[in-house]
Amino acid sequence: MAELGALDLRRKAQISRAKPTDHAADVIVRPSKTFDLGKTIFRSLDSTVARLATKDRMGIEVFWSDEVARKIESDFKALPVAPSHDQALLDFMKNDCDFAMEHADGSFMDHLQFCYEYCVAHFKDHSPKVLFLHSILGVGTNYFPMKLEKLPKLQELLTDEEFKHIEAFPSILRLLIHFDMLQQFQEMGGKKVGETLDGINFHRVLDNKKVSLDAESFWVQMNYQLIHVMDFLPIADWPARLDDTYMDLFLVIFQLLKDAGKLMAHVDLDLGPVENPTGNSTPLTLVGFLMNRVVPSGLKRRIRQKEIVKYSTEIGHSLEFEVLWKGNSNL
């Protein structure tokens, strides 16, 4: 049987509160002496700045207030227990795939379990299997847990709706990181996009096959993406880290869904100041300081755009997309 992931206090807090939280008043964060980027899904980053910035953001150890930890555990235990996974699916993941890589915070399976349980609790009308398997057809750094020849076997374990979102997930994530699609939507205005979007055509990461989502499926997919990105947010000191790669992406997706009237998952957001912060929660390294205080968000977006173009080029994946609008054939 595939070994299931465990939820740390940050993830339990997100699920029990239905939102991410700036834990500046709850934690002390110190650089990890054992963190090894080479053992994570980010091992293939080859830009020195990107590697240093990723290590600065993820190579940390977190120490929680005992009182806060007890409260989070209590709140989480009060939630209904998430349904067990299908045994056939777990066996497939263990015997036909490779999910052994470490993630940003713990194991890959920890990340998948968080996404699954958040969906169970707060996106109830849509299958949590999508988020449990969102990375099975590839992640942004060209790590592929499942080979193409296993695709028919995976399809047998899923509904057509589940498979549609799972095969789309890595592609839509790359388009979000690339940011051209989001920028186009921002310029139009979320409300207009919500009213006039008819669908989107794009390329599947695993084999570059052309696939598509209609408007209804696209907005469901974007809610899945919002939940996924939540797991990468900084644990503390948000005012100093609003330009963080994933905080930036999360805020743009959240605002687009709100403006378009398409926020279907229960995800709250509070960007107000933290009362009684510890004051020493997340000391920035020099690289962290430069990335968060000096490098403007536009440049950061171009850096990650360049990275995702490089990864897609390496595997022959096209980042071209076509947005379809009601009353028009295409953009």
N, C-alpha and C positions, 0 to 999 in steps of 0.2 A: 504494500500500500504506500502511496506517496505520502511523505511526511508533511503534515499541515503546518502552516505558519502560525506564529504567536503574535499577539498584539501588545505593543508597549503602551505606556501611559499616555503618550501623545495621541496615538491612534484611538485608544479607548475614549479619551476626552473628546475627540472629534466626532466619534459615533454617538456618544451619549448626549452631546450638546448640539448635534446637527450643524456643526460649523467648525472651522479652524480657529485657533486661539493664539494670541500673542502671550506666551507664558513668561514674559519678562519678570513678573512678580512671583513666579512659582519655581524657577529653576536657576541653577548655576551651570554654565556650560564651559567646558575646557577642551582644548585641542586633544585629540586622541593620540596616544603614543603607539597604538597598534594598528590604526587604520591603514589599509593597503589598497590604493586605487586599482592596482593590478588584479585584484580579486573580485572586482565589481563589474557591472555592465558598462561602466564608463572607462574601462581599461584601454579602449582603442582611441581615446582622445589623443591627438598628436600635437595640438597647439599647446605650447608651454603655458600661456596665460590661461587657457581653458582648463588645463590639468591643475594648475595651482589654485584657480578660483573654485573648482569643483572640490578639491581637497579641503580648502578653507571652509566651504559651506557644509560638507558632509563628514569630514574627519573630526568628529566631536564626541565628547562624553557628556552625558546629561545627569545632573544630580537634582533630585526633586525634593521639595519641602514634604516632610512626612504627612502633614495635615492635608495638603493638596492631593498627595498620592492616595490617601485613604478615601477622600471624597470622590475622586475619579473612579476608583475601584468600586465603591458603593453604587455610584450612579450607573456604571456599566453593568453591574450585576442585576440591576433592576430592569434592564431591557430584556425582551424575549430573546431566547437563544436562537441564533441563526440556524437554519436547517442544515443538516449534514449534506455533504457533497455526494453525488452519484458515484458509487464504487467503480463502475465501469470507466468513468471519466478519470478518476484518480489513478486507476491502473494504466490507462492510456498515457497519462502524464508521466508516470514512473517508468513505464516500459518502452514507450515510443518517443519520448521527448527528453529534453535536458533542461531542468529548471534549477540546476545546482549553483548557478552564479549568485554571488551576493548582490544585494541591492544597495540603495543609498543608505538605508538604515536597517541593518539586519539582513535576513535572507530574502531571496526573490519571493519565496512562498509567504513570508510575512507581509510583503507588499500586496500580493494577490489576495490574501485573506482579508486584509483591511478593505480593499476595494469591494470585495464580495459582501462583507458584513455591513459596510456603509450603504451599499445598494439595497440589501435586504431591509434595513431599517428606514431608509429615507428616499428610496426610489422604487416604491412598492409595486407599481404597475408594470415594471419592466424587469426582465430576467437578470438576476445577479450573476448568472453564468458568464455573461458577456464580460463583466469586469474581472471575473476570476481567470478568464482566458484571454484577456485583452492583448497580451504580449506574445501569445503562442505563435503568431505568424511574423514575429520580428519586433525588435525594439529599435530606437533611433540610432543606436551605435552599431548597427549591423550584427547584433547577436540574435540568432534564430533558434529558439528552443525546439522547433519542429521542422522537419524537412518536407519539401513539396510533395513527395510521393506518399506522405501520410495524410494528405488532405482529405481524400475520400473517407478514410476511417474516422477522422474528426467529424466530418459532416454527418455520419451515421449516429453520432452521439448527441446531436444538437437539432433544434428546430430550425426551419428555414430563417426565421426572424433572428434567432441567436447567431446563426452562422453569418448572416448578412452584416451584422454589427461587428462581429469578431474579425472578419476579413477586412472590413473598412477601417478598423481602429488604428493600426500602425500608419496607414496612409494619411488619415485625417490628422493624426498627431504631428506628422512631419509637416503638413501644410500649415498647421497652427504655429509650429516653431519657426517655419520659414516666414510667416507673418504677412505675406502679400494678400492672402485671402481675407484675413482679419482687417488689414488696413483698408481694403476695398469696402468691407462692410461698415467700418467706422466712418468712412467718408460719406457713405450713403445715409447713414443713420440707422440704428438698430430697429426702430419702429418700421421704417420702410422695408428693410430687409425681411422682417418678420411677416409683413403683409404681401410681399411680391416674390419671395424666393419660391422657385418651383422644383429645384433639385440641383445636383452637382455630379459631374462626371470626373473621374480621377483614375489613378493607376494603383493597383495592388502592390504592396511592397515586396511580397514574397516572389513574384514572378513577372511583375509589370503588366499584368492583365488589366484591361480597361474594365472598371466597375462603376456603379453609380448608386446614389441614394436619392429618393424623392424628398420633397421638403419635410414631410412629417418624420421620416426616418433620420434626416439630417439633424433636426432639432433634438431628437432622442439621443443621437450619437453625441451631440455637443454636451448634453447633460452627463453622459457617461464620461466624456473627456474632463469636464469640470471636477467630478469626483476624483478622477485619477490624478489630476494635477495637484489637488489638495494635499496629497501625501508627500509632496516635495517642498512644501512651504517652510520657511524658516521657523524654528521652534520659538524664537523670541526676538525682541528688538526690531519689530516691524518698521518703525519710523526710519531707522537707519538702513533698512533693507527693502524698501519699496521698489527699488530697481533690480532686485534679485531676479534672475531669469524666470523662475517659476512663479514668483509672486506677481511679476509683471504680466505673465501669460494668464494666470488665474484671474486677476482683476479685469483684464480685457474680456475674457470669456464670460465671466460673471456679469459684467455690465452689458455685454451684447445680449445675453439671454434675458436679462431684466428689461432692457429697452425694447426687445422684440416681443416681449410677452410670452417667452418660451422657456422660462425657468420652471421645470417640472419637478426636479429633485428638490428635496427640502435641504437647502444650504443657506444658512444665515451668515452674515458678515458684519463684524464690528471693527472699524478702523480707529476707534477713539483711543485716547491715551490710556495707558495702563496705570492703575493706581498702585502706589508703593512698589515700583520695580526694584529688583535686588541691586541694580546698578552695576553688577559685574557678571551678568548672565552670559554674554557672548563677546568676549574680546576679539576684535578684528586683527588679523595679521596685516602686514603691510600690503600684501596683494588684495586681501579682503577690503582694506580701507580704500585702496585705489579703485577697485571694481565697484564699490558701493557709493563712494563719495565723489569720485573724480570722473569716471567714465560715464557719459550721458546715456540715457536709455536707448536713444536712436542708434548709437554706436554698438551697444550691447546687442541690440536686435540684429544688426548687420553681422556681428561676430557669430552669433548662433545660426544666422541664415547661411553664412559661409560654411559652417560646420555641417549643417544638414544637407546642403548641396553636395559637399564632398562625399558624405556617406551614401547618398542616393546614387551619385555618379559611379562610385566604386562597384555597385551591384547592378548597374544598368536600370535603375528605377527612375522614372520620369516624375518630376514634381509639377508637371503641367496639369492644370485643372480647368474645367469649364463650368461656370455657374449659369444655371438656367433660370429665367425669370418668367413669371406669368405674363402671357401675351406676347412674348418674344421667343425666338428660337434659341438664342444664347446671348451671352454678354456681347 
